[in-house]
Amino acid sequence: MVKVCRRTPSRLSSGWKIESEFGWETALTAAVTESQSRPDLRALFLGFSAVGLSGFGGVLPFARRMLVEQKAWMTAEEFNAQLGLCQFLPGPNVINLAVVVGKRYQGVAGAIVAPLGLLAGPFAIVLLLAMLYDRYGSLPLAQSMLRGIAAVGCGLLFAMAWRMGMALKDKPVFLPFTALTAAAIAGLRWPMPAVMIAGLLLAGGVAYWKLGRR
């Protein structure tokens, strides 16, 4: 009896095995990373509670730092796009943003829990501060503190606007719209709804033209 032996290319089969294992490991790593970066209801509540307790008169800079830099729940471009959408919706921008982020990760329950965490702590603090202001608000020291807090809030807003502008693609094309909007509202005193609608049409048209060229 004659046995016929066939030699299989071990290098090729080994390569297939390594590639297969590498593919499985990559997919598993991506799944684990996605599950770790996906916040649950508790993380949404605590994250937005920290944002709400971080500042007075405006917490958008703290919301961006938490969402983009600390938790990495959104990219810088996603934050710009979602904030732009929230500015066209009725209500405070940061509350709209909390609803959008909560709905994105945990559905309707997340859309309720995220803004609840954002508002619960500040609501209790504001009640306490209102009682204190009613009693001591006329003091010169209290007025000086309020003016200092307002100045800090303006600085934080300018810093956030700078970082958002740096995250834009095609800066020479889209940054002039920022300057035109500021000039129209702050300088010319044009009504904000008209400026927002005109800016949306112009910027949207430019974006559509840019995408059509690619």
RATA-V143235 format. One record per run of one state. SS is the DSSP state (alpha for helix, beta for strand, coil for the rest). FROM is the first residue (numbers start at 1). LEN is the number of residues. If there is no record, write none. Layout:
# RATA-V143235
ss	from	len
SS	FROM	LEN
SS	FROM	LEN
This chain:
# RATA-V143235
ss	from	len
coil	1	9
alpha	10	28
coil	38	3
alpha	41	12
coil	53	7
alpha	60	11
coil	71	5
alpha	76	12
coil	88	5
alpha	93	44
coil	137	3
alpha	140	27
coil	167	4
alpha	171	17
coil	188	4
alpha	192	22
coil	214	1
